[in-house]
Structures are given as structure tokens and as C-alpha cells.
Amino acid sequence: MKWLPELVVLELEYRLKAGELATAAEYLTRYPVLTAHAEDAVRLVAAEFRAARIHDPSVNEVMFRRRYPETGRAARNGAMGPGFEVDTATGTLNPDPALLPD
């Protein structure tokens, strides 16, 4: 099921752009296999984070680290997907501005 993580991220992004209420947690619950690979979970949370920031600039990485503590630890340990980077000095999770939609 190598394609599942990519499809789930695409669907999450599509739903959020359409204004639907969707979260990474919903997909992690529906497809527990995604939690077996930290990078897949991090990419999914990163997609939700990027979309949330577009709709509400007050959303920050602290909110997401509290909501997804295991994913935050995985991200700080190097299991990063594209579009999300970790400031290793502070542990702050940052979206790559170049990858944020216009």
C-alpha cells in the first residue's frame, strides 16, 4: 500500500480546500497503518498544518505539537516529509513557505 499515504494527504488537502472539516487524526484513526511509518503520519499532520495556517494565521506549531505529540517527536527525530522542517535548536515545526499554496 505504498500509494495510500499519498492519496490520504491529497484527499485531506482537497477536503480542507473545499472548506470541509477534516483532520489528520481522522485519517490516522481510519487507516492505522499510517501510524506504522512515522514519515507518513508527519506528512499528513503537515498537510493539515499548512491548510490550517492558510485559513487562520494564528494557528501555530505549538497547537499541533499538543494535538499530535507522537508526530512531533517523530518530526524532531528526522522522520520528515516534504513541506515541513524542524528547527533542531528549538524543536519548532515550521512549514516550508515555498510549498504553501498561494
C-alpha positions as CSV (number, residue, x, y, z in Angstrom):
1,M,0.0,0.0,0.0
2,K,2.7,2.5,-0.9
3,W,0.1,4.7,-2.6
4,L,-2.1,5.1,0.5
5,P,-0.2,7.8,2.3
6,E,0.0,10.0,-0.8
7,L,-3.7,9.5,-1.6
8,V,-4.7,10.3,2.0
9,V,-2.6,13.5,2.0
10,L,-4.2,14.6,-1.3
11,E,-7.7,13.8,-0.1
12,L,-7.1,15.7,3.2
13,E,-5.8,18.7,1.3
14,Y,-8.7,18.6,-1.2
15,R,-11.3,18.4,1.6
16,L,-9.7,21.3,3.5
17,K,-9.5,23.5,0.4
18,A,-13.2,22.7,-0.3
19,G,-14.0,24.0,3.2
20,E,-14.8,20.6,4.8
21,L,-13.8,19.9,8.3
22,A,-11.1,17.2,8.1
23,T,-8.2,16.4,10.3
24,A,-5.1,14.2,10.2
25,A,-6.4,12.5,13.3
26,E,-9.4,11.3,11.4
27,Y,-7.2,9.6,8.8
28,L,-4.8,8.2,11.3
29,T,-7.8,6.6,13.0
30,R,-9.3,5.3,9.8
31,Y,-6.0,4.0,8.4
32,P,-3.9,2.9,11.4
33,V,-1.3,1.5,9.0
34,L,-0.2,5.2,8.5
35,T,1.0,5.3,12.1
36,A,3.4,2.4,11.5
37,H,5.6,4.8,9.4
38,A,6.3,8.0,11.2
39,E,7.1,9.8,8.0
40,D,3.6,9.1,6.7
41,A,2.0,10.5,9.8
42,V,4.2,13.5,9.8
43,R,3.3,14.3,6.2
44,L,-0.4,14.0,7.0
45,V,-0.1,16.3,10.0
46,A,2.0,18.7,8.0
47,A,-0.7,18.9,5.3
48,E,-3.3,19.7,7.9
49,F,-1.0,22.3,9.5
50,R,-0.4,24.1,6.1
51,A,-4.1,24.2,5.3
52,A,-4.9,25.5,8.8
53,R,-2.3,28.2,8.6
54,I,-3.8,29.4,5.3
55,H,-7.3,29.7,6.8
56,D,-6.2,31.0,10.2
57,P,-2.7,32.6,10.5
58,S,-2.9,32.4,14.3
59,V,-2.5,28.6,14.1
60,N,1.0,27.7,15.2
61,E,3.2,24.7,15.7
62,V,2.6,24.5,19.4
63,M,-1.1,23.7,18.8
64,F,-0.1,20.9,16.5
65,R,2.5,19.5,18.8
66,R,-0.1,19.4,21.6
67,R,-2.6,17.7,19.3
68,Y,-0.2,15.3,17.8
69,P,2.6,14.7,20.3
70,E,3.9,11.4,18.8
71,T,4.1,13.0,15.4
72,G,6.0,16.0,16.8
73,R,8.6,13.7,18.4
74,A,8.9,11.7,15.1
75,A,9.4,15.0,13.2
76,R,12.1,16.1,15.6
77,N,13.8,12.7,15.2
78,G,14.1,13.2,11.4
79,A,11.0,11.4,10.0
80,M,10.0,14.4,7.9
81,G,8.1,14.6,4.8
82,P,8.3,17.4,2.2
83,G,7.0,20.8,3.2
84,F,7.8,20.6,6.9
85,E,11.1,21.2,8.6
86,V,12.2,21.2,12.2
87,D,14.4,23.9,13.8
88,T,16.6,21.5,15.7
89,A,17.8,24.2,18.1
90,T,14.2,25.0,19.3
91,G,12.3,21.9,18.2
92,T,9.9,24.2,16.4
93,L,8.0,22.6,13.5
94,N,7.9,25.0,10.5
95,P,6.1,24.7,7.2
96,D,8.3,25.5,4.2
97,P,6.9,28.8,2.8
98,A,7.9,27.8,-0.7
99,L,5.5,24.9,-0.6
100,L,2.5,26.7,0.9
101,P,-0.3,27.3,-1.7
102,D,-0.9,30.8,-2.8
